[in-house]
Amino acid sequence: MMNAMATPDLLTALRDTNPIVHCITNYVSMNIAANVILAAGASPAMVHAHEEIEDFTPLCNAVSINIGTLSVPWLASMTTAAQVANNHDIPWILDPVAHFISQFRRQAAQDLLNLRPTVVRGNASEILALAGEQGAGKGADAGDPVEAAHTAGQSLARQYDMVVAITGPTDYVTDGSKEIHISGGSEIMPRVTALGCALSALIAAYTAIGPRLDATVTALAHFKTAGTLAGQKANGPGSFESHFLDALSTLKDDNLTGVIA
């Protein structure tokens, strides 16, 4: 571990700025991703028609691209959105969900990666596979511990000049030089569908108002801390989601620093 960071006052800035986050995400995650962004203090937009991308993306402050329910028309929208974001200096996040399960998905993830996202967020198995290494992923679920993908994350971050966030029981973030660990959360979280996808969208929101490494760390700290609080109150996955959204909306900047190392 090196170069641990203190969280800047980005949560307050997020709420004051209320950035628009353009989410091209999967069908499963649309509702929870939008609710997470709203609860945190930003503004979600679920626009995916290719005919709208060139007009709409420049109006946004960040873009989140998630390949969970990938299709040819959606891939065209994702590619165009990434290109437009690059042309307008808009940060964008790639969530390469289960990109190793088919040749179509592998190629899509690689083509999007070549467009150099600001941040890539995935589980350990996804990051290992993205770096060309063998992982034990099972669809969208990780089969590898976060620690197994540290070196792969560092390599990807240096190669593509981006931030890599590897999420799990203890999250790991690197820009190829610095590395930060974020603890917390709840064992209930993996039992609520698409929370990881929603996290990628929250990272996008934070990149709209802060430097990419600080933004990623703060988003993860916000998410983990809310998860811890929700887990203390919830009776199961159903009640966890409502407590989680409440916690996202009520946390303050000074609640987040204790989970970062």
Disulfide bonds with the S-S distance in Angstrom:
none
